[in-house]
């Protein structure tokens, strides 16, 4: 994430945290709960005030909350002291590594939009190996945001990268993640011109098809048929 975007959140962490805590995110939380198996281990990217991590912990999940701004991590400890020891400073995409462990689910609410195209792809690539075999990646990005120009910075210095649903789908598929469900929701703060797209992607499983090697028997040249009468191969070749 670019420094100008991080600077905004670091310099305005108290105000931003208060705003996050006041948002109506009922539909978002319902989406999270319906997308994840109960009791799993989760990684949150860009936890902000800790609002969503605290909710998921209260629902029985084990959550490691992360944010690229150290000031926002401090706000987590202020607003949700129960997350102390489970909220850490981590920048995207470089902070994602195997040292974090493996998770049943990874989610990022209103975060990926602040990354450049290159950073988005690197983040999605890094998410895959951090998921279990049937792990899920959930992210929330703008479906509409009138105040921000595509792939540009707003008046506060924050980057906004806007992509279509098909572009998000292609990026995920490129890194072995398949979007299986989306939900459009209104802005939790009631702001005009802002609509959110919530996406659920599953880690794809590939099974190698192991076919037996068929060795063609040797026959005398005068044999009238490719297979002698009364003899057949134990396995027929797959067409």
RAGI-V627572 format. One record per backbone hydrogen bond with DSSP energy under -0.5 kcal/mol. NH is the residue of the N-H (numbers start at 0). CO is the residue of the C=O. If there is no record, write none. Layout:
nh->NH co->CO
nh->NH co->CO
This chain:
nh->1 co->113
nh->5 co->1
nh->6 co->2
nh->7 co->3
nh->8 co->4
nh->9 co->5
nh->10 co->6
nh->11 co->7
nh->12 co->9
nh->15 co->11
nh->16 co->12
nh->17 co->13
nh->18 co->14
nh->19 co->15
nh->20 co->16
nh->21 co->17
nh->21 co->18
nh->22 co->18
nh->22 co->19
nh->23 co->187
nh->24 co->22
nh->28 co->24
nh->29 co->25
nh->30 co->26
nh->31 co->27
nh->32 co->28
nh->33 co->29
nh->34 co->30
nh->34 co->31
nh->35 co->31
nh->35 co->32
nh->39 co->36
nh->41 co->39
nh->41 co->61
nh->42 co->104
nh->43 co->63
nh->44 co->42
nh->44 co->106
nh->45 co->43
nh->45 co->65
nh->46 co->65
nh->49 co->46
nh->53 co->49
nh->54 co->50
nh->55 co->51
nh->56 co->52
nh->57 co->53
nh->58 co->54
nh->59 co->56
nh->60 co->55
nh->61 co->39
nh->62 co->60
nh->63 co->41
nh->64 co->62
nh->64 co->85
nh->65 co->43
nh->66 co->87
nh->69 co->67
nh->72 co->68
nh->73 co->69
nh->74 co->70
nh->75 co->71
nh->76 co->72
nh->77 co->73
nh->78 co->74
nh->79 co->75
nh->82 co->79
nh->83 co->80
nh->85 co->82
nh->87 co->64
nh->89 co->66
nh->89 co->87
nh->94 co->90
nh->95 co->92
nh->96 co->94
nh->99 co->96
nh->100 co->97
nh->102 co->129
nh->103 co->40
nh->104 co->40
nh->105 co->135
nh->106 co->42
nh->107 co->137
nh->109 co->107
nh->109 co->139
nh->110 co->139
nh->113 co->110
nh->114 co->111
nh->119 co->115
nh->120 co->116
nh->121 co->117
nh->122 co->118
nh->123 co->119
nh->124 co->120
nh->125 co->121
nh->126 co->122
nh->127 co->123
nh->128 co->124
nh->129 co->126
nh->130 co->127
nh->131 co->102
nh->134 co->131
nh->135 co->103
nh->136 co->200
nh->137 co->105
nh->138 co->198
nh->139 co->107
nh->140 co->196
nh->142 co->194
nh->143 co->194
nh->145 co->192
nh->147 co->144
nh->150 co->159
nh->151 co->148
nh->151 co->159
nh->153 co->157
nh->156 co->153
nh->159 co->151
nh->160 co->112
nh->161 co->159
nh->162 co->160
nh->167 co->163
nh->168 co->164
nh->169 co->165
nh->170 co->166
nh->171 co->167
nh->172 co->168
nh->173 co->169
nh->174 co->170
nh->174 co->171
nh->175 co->172
nh->176 co->171
nh->177 co->201
nh->178 co->176
nh->179 co->199
nh->180 co->199
nh->182 co->197
nh->184 co->195
nh->186 co->193
nh->189 co->186
nh->193 co->190
nh->194 co->143
nh->195 co->184
nh->196 co->140
nh->197 co->182
nh->197 co->195
nh->198 co->138
nh->198 co->196
nh->199 co->180
nh->200 co->136
nh->200 co->198
nh->201 co->177
nh->202 co->134
nh->203 co->175
nh->207 co->205
nh->209 co->207
nh->210 co->208
nh->213 co->211
nh->214 co->212
nh->215 co->213
nh->222 co->219
nh->230 co->227
